[in-house]
Amino acid sequence: MRRRGRGERGAVTAELAMALPLLLAVTVGLVWLLSVGVAQVRVVDAAREAARAIARGEDTPTSVSLAAEAAPAAARVQVSTGAEAVVVTVSAAVDGPGGLFAFLPSVQVRSVATARLEPES
């Protein structure tokens, strides 16, 4: 049976102490990327919902409130109605994870949806 020398004692603990902050940083980064992805999906859904509602004949304030419900908090909704189509743009900022990552800027997510206006009957 081989015995470890005194120089190797505690090496695993030291290696774990060095690797743990890196693993934590990677985990926080992945969670932040996931939140950016979720915000992007919500912005796409909000733009489509508002464009469909206006194309069906809903008034603009009602459609904007539908988009605001589906979009992330503090999202901006812009509506442009033409003769044949409506264009809805929804954008929102996703803040960084904070803490040690406070230096990261916020990320802008944006989606544009276009729908053809239905003829009035």
Backbone bond lengths (Angstrom), bond angles and torsions (degrees), N, CA, C in turn:
res aa  C-N    CA-C-N  psi(-1)  N-CA   C-N-CA  omega(-1)  CA-C   N-CA-C  phi
1 M - - - 1.431 - - 1.524 108.88 -
2 R 1.332 113.57 132.77 1.463 119.48 -176.52 1.527 108.93 -98.74
3 R 1.277 115.91 134.37 1.458 121.29 179.09 1.513 108.94 -104.22
4 R 1.319 113.98 141.20 1.459 118.50 178.35 1.520 109.95 -75.29
5 G 1.288 112.55 146.79 1.456 117.47 177.58 1.521 110.86 -76.96
6 R 1.303 115.39 166.24 1.457 120.28 -178.55 1.528 111.77 -65.64
7 G 1.302 119.25 -22.50 1.459 121.96 -178.18 1.520 113.10 -72.19
8 E 1.336 116.61 -22.91 1.466 119.78 -178.54 1.522 112.44 -93.73
9 R 1.245 118.48 -3.93 1.456 122.06 -176.24 1.540 110.05 -67.05
10 G 1.325 116.64 126.65 1.459 121.29 178.38 1.518 114.45 83.46
11 A 1.336 118.02 8.14 1.458 120.49 -178.22 1.523 111.73 -65.89
12 V 1.318 116.84 -38.56 1.475 120.30 179.85 1.523 109.93 -64.94
13 T 1.316 117.21 -41.39 1.456 120.87 178.83 1.519 110.99 -63.17
14 A 1.308 117.12 -41.29 1.461 120.91 178.93 1.524 111.13 -66.71
15 E 1.322 117.51 -39.76 1.462 120.21 178.54 1.525 110.80 -66.14
16 L 1.335 117.05 -39.72 1.453 121.21 177.82 1.527 110.50 -65.07
17 A 1.310 116.84 -40.36 1.462 120.75 178.94 1.532 111.39 -64.31
18 M 1.309 117.46 -29.49 1.466 120.94 178.06 1.531 111.17 -79.97
19 A 1.317 118.17 -35.84 1.463 121.64 -174.63 1.525 112.92 -85.06
20 L 1.316 119.11 -27.24 1.457 122.09 -175.63 1.532 113.37 -60.28
21 P 1.323 120.91 -45.82 1.474 119.38 177.46 1.536 112.74 -61.61
22 L 1.313 116.79 -35.75 1.460 119.87 178.30 1.527 110.45 -66.24
23 L 1.318 117.69 -43.84 1.459 120.93 177.57 1.527 111.43 -62.98
24 L 1.307 117.30 -38.60 1.456 121.57 177.76 1.530 110.53 -65.26
25 A 1.322 117.18 -42.58 1.465 121.02 178.93 1.526 111.43 -63.66
26 V 1.302 117.60 -41.15 1.469 121.28 178.12 1.528 109.97 -65.20
27 T 1.316 117.90 -40.81 1.460 121.50 178.68 1.533 111.20 -63.37
28 V 1.318 117.65 -45.39 1.470 121.01 178.04 1.527 110.35 -62.34
29 G 1.314 117.28 -41.31 1.462 120.66 177.94 1.515 112.54 -62.76
30 L 1.311 117.45 -41.61 1.465 120.68 179.00 1.527 111.89 -67.04
31 V 1.319 116.93 -38.86 1.466 120.18 177.11 1.524 110.22 -64.36
32 W 1.330 117.03 -39.57 1.467 120.69 178.25 1.530 110.58 -65.07
33 L 1.316 117.81 -42.68 1.466 120.46 176.79 1.525 111.06 -62.27
34 L 1.317 117.25 -36.89 1.451 120.53 176.30 1.527 111.24 -63.48
35 S 1.327 116.98 -41.14 1.466 119.54 178.88 1.527 111.46 -67.11
36 V 1.327 118.14 -33.13 1.466 121.07 174.93 1.527 109.89 -65.97
37 G 1.318 117.96 -41.35 1.458 121.63 177.97 1.520 112.48 -63.63
38 V 1.326 116.81 -41.47 1.464 120.91 178.29 1.528 110.22 -64.99
39 A 1.331 117.10 -40.87 1.463 120.61 178.44 1.528 110.73 -63.73
40 Q 1.327 117.56 -38.84 1.465 120.82 178.32 1.528 110.79 -63.01
41 V 1.308 117.34 -43.09 1.469 120.81 178.79 1.526 110.26 -63.45
42 R 1.326 117.62 -41.77 1.465 120.69 179.27 1.521 111.86 -65.34
43 V 1.329 118.16 -36.52 1.465 121.70 178.22 1.533 110.14 -67.12
44 V 1.321 117.28 -41.93 1.472 121.24 177.77 1.525 110.11 -61.98
45 D 1.324 117.22 -45.78 1.465 120.98 179.00 1.525 111.55 -61.68
46 A 1.323 116.62 -41.63 1.463 120.37 -178.91 1.526 111.55 -64.76
47 A 1.317 117.37 -43.09 1.472 120.42 179.55 1.521 110.76 -64.88
48 R 1.310 117.65 -43.11 1.471 120.51 178.94 1.521 111.58 -64.33
49 E 1.321 117.01 -42.81 1.461 121.07 -179.56 1.530 111.23 -60.70
50 A 1.311 117.33 -46.53 1.461 120.73 -179.19 1.525 111.14 -66.92
51 A 1.326 117.42 -41.58 1.470 120.12 -179.90 1.528 110.56 -63.68
52 R 1.328 117.69 -42.54 1.465 120.66 178.11 1.525 111.57 -63.58
53 A 1.324 116.29 -42.36 1.465 120.30 -178.13 1.531 110.80 -63.74
54 I 1.306 117.76 -44.03 1.460 120.48 179.52 1.527 110.31 -67.43
55 A 1.324 117.34 -39.18 1.465 120.55 179.38 1.528 111.19 -63.86
56 R 1.328 117.34 -31.82 1.469 121.11 178.32 1.519 112.62 -76.59
57 G 1.336 116.56 -15.26 1.458 119.20 178.26 1.511 115.14 116.05
58 E 1.329 118.35 4.33 1.468 120.46 176.10 1.523 109.13 -67.43
59 D 1.332 116.28 153.62 1.463 118.69 176.86 1.531 109.84 -75.72
60 T 1.316 115.07 159.51 1.472 120.84 -174.38 1.530 113.11 -62.19
61 P 1.343 120.84 -46.01 1.478 118.77 179.93 1.526 113.19 -59.62
62 T 1.322 117.58 -38.70 1.463 120.22 178.57 1.526 110.67 -65.20
63 S 1.326 115.87 -42.31 1.469 120.26 179.65 1.515 111.87 -66.22
64 V 1.330 116.93 -38.40 1.465 120.57 177.86 1.525 110.10 -65.86
65 S 1.325 117.90 -37.53 1.472 119.32 177.98 1.526 111.34 -68.54
66 L 1.346 117.24 -34.04 1.473 120.00 173.80 1.524 110.74 -62.30
67 A 1.334 115.82 -42.65 1.467 119.72 179.20 1.527 111.02 -65.79
68 A 1.327 116.64 -39.38 1.466 120.14 -179.66 1.527 111.55 -64.59
69 E 1.329 117.04 -32.55 1.466 119.90 177.50 1.526 111.69 -68.51
70 A 1.319 116.63 -36.48 1.470 120.40 -177.37 1.523 112.61 -84.10
71 A 1.315 117.08 -24.87 1.471 121.55 -174.56 1.528 111.58 -82.82
72 P 1.330 117.05 163.62 1.461 119.97 173.87 1.531 110.92 -63.86
73 A 1.306 116.27 164.85 1.464 120.94 179.85 1.528 111.02 -59.41
74 A 1.308 116.21 143.64 1.469 124.25 177.97 1.525 113.19 62.71
75 A 1.327 117.46 28.81 1.465 120.66 177.27 1.529 109.20 -78.34
76 R 1.323 115.58 150.79 1.461 121.61 176.54 1.520 108.88 -104.28
77 V 1.318 115.39 132.92 1.465 121.72 -179.89 1.527 107.97 -118.38
78 Q 1.335 116.27 125.76 1.466 121.79 177.83 1.521 108.18 -122.40
79 V 1.335 115.51 134.17 1.455 121.21 -178.39 1.524 108.44 -121.36
80 S 1.316 115.27 132.15 1.462 121.91 176.00 1.527 107.59 -128.60
81 T 1.325 116.43 115.92 1.456 120.71 -177.72 1.520 109.20 -108.34
82 G 1.321 115.19 127.26 1.453 121.40 176.73 1.517 110.14 -106.25
83 A 1.318 116.38 -166.49 1.456 121.01 -179.13 1.526 111.61 -71.56
84 E 1.334 117.72 -33.45 1.463 120.83 -175.46 1.525 114.33 -119.73
85 A 1.310 117.34 -16.90 1.464 119.02 -175.10 1.523 110.80 -144.41
86 V 1.320 114.36 162.76 1.455 122.15 175.41 1.528 107.63 -120.90
87 V 1.319 116.08 140.88 1.465 122.03 177.85 1.526 107.56 -121.70
88 V 1.317 115.85 124.15 1.463 121.66 179.25 1.525 108.41 -117.09
89 T 1.323 115.16 128.65 1.467 121.46 177.90 1.523 108.39 -117.42
90 V 1.311 116.18 126.36 1.465 121.68 177.64 1.515 107.48 -121.81
91 S 1.334 116.52 130.53 1.469 120.34 177.91 1.518 109.27 -137.83
92 A 1.318 115.13 151.34 1.468 121.41 -179.75 1.521 108.77 -152.05
93 A 1.314 115.15 155.30 1.467 121.85 176.64 1.523 109.08 -102.92
94 V 1.321 115.74 136.16 1.462 122.07 175.43 1.523 106.69 -111.03
95 D 1.324 115.93 114.42 1.464 120.39 -177.99 1.520 110.94 -71.87
96 G 1.320 114.79 155.46 1.457 121.11 178.21 1.521 111.19 -67.42
97 P 1.321 116.52 171.70 1.467 119.95 -175.96 1.520 114.25 -70.30
98 G 1.333 118.82 -13.80 1.460 120.71 179.16 1.520 111.97 78.54
99 G 1.312 116.12 -167.45 1.462 120.96 -178.88 1.517 111.20 61.81
100 L 1.315 116.52 -127.38 1.459 120.87 178.56 1.531 111.85 -67.62
101 F 1.337 116.12 -18.23 1.461 121.06 -177.71 1.524 111.58 -99.79
102 A 1.326 118.26 18.09 1.460 121.87 -178.05 1.530 111.89 -63.36
103 F 1.311 117.70 -20.28 1.462 120.67 179.86 1.533 112.33 -72.94
104 L 1.330 117.90 -15.94 1.459 120.67 179.95 1.524 110.20 -72.49
105 P 1.320 118.08 135.76 1.468 119.95 178.72 1.522 110.44 -75.48
106 S 1.328 115.55 163.75 1.458 118.54 175.52 1.527 108.90 -73.79
107 V 1.312 115.73 157.42 1.460 122.27 -178.23 1.522 108.03 -108.55
108 Q 1.325 116.85 133.42 1.459 121.56 176.70 1.526 109.17 -92.23
109 V 1.323 116.43 126.59 1.467 121.45 172.50 1.521 106.39 -109.38
110 R 1.341 116.35 143.80 1.462 120.25 -173.22 1.517 109.35 -150.56
111 S 1.326 115.24 145.14 1.450 120.40 176.13 1.524 109.45 -145.00
112 V 1.320 115.50 144.52 1.459 122.38 177.60 1.523 107.42 -123.20
113 A 1.330 116.04 129.37 1.464 121.30 177.80 1.525 108.41 -123.83
114 T 1.313 115.39 137.65 1.463 121.92 179.14 1.522 108.44 -122.00
115 A 1.333 115.80 137.95 1.464 121.00 177.27 1.515 109.38 -139.39
116 R 1.304 115.79 140.25 1.461 121.12 177.37 1.522 108.58 -77.13
117 L 1.333 116.69 134.10 1.446 121.41 179.21 1.522 110.36 -69.62
118 E 1.320 115.94 135.32 1.463 119.74 177.70 1.518 109.62 -76.80
119 P 1.315 117.14 143.34 1.463 118.58 179.64 1.527 110.40 -66.65
120 E 1.329 114.76 142.37 1.468 119.33 179.11 1.515 108.98 -74.65
121 S 1.329 116.12 141.05 1.463 118.60 -179.38 1.504 111.08 -110.52
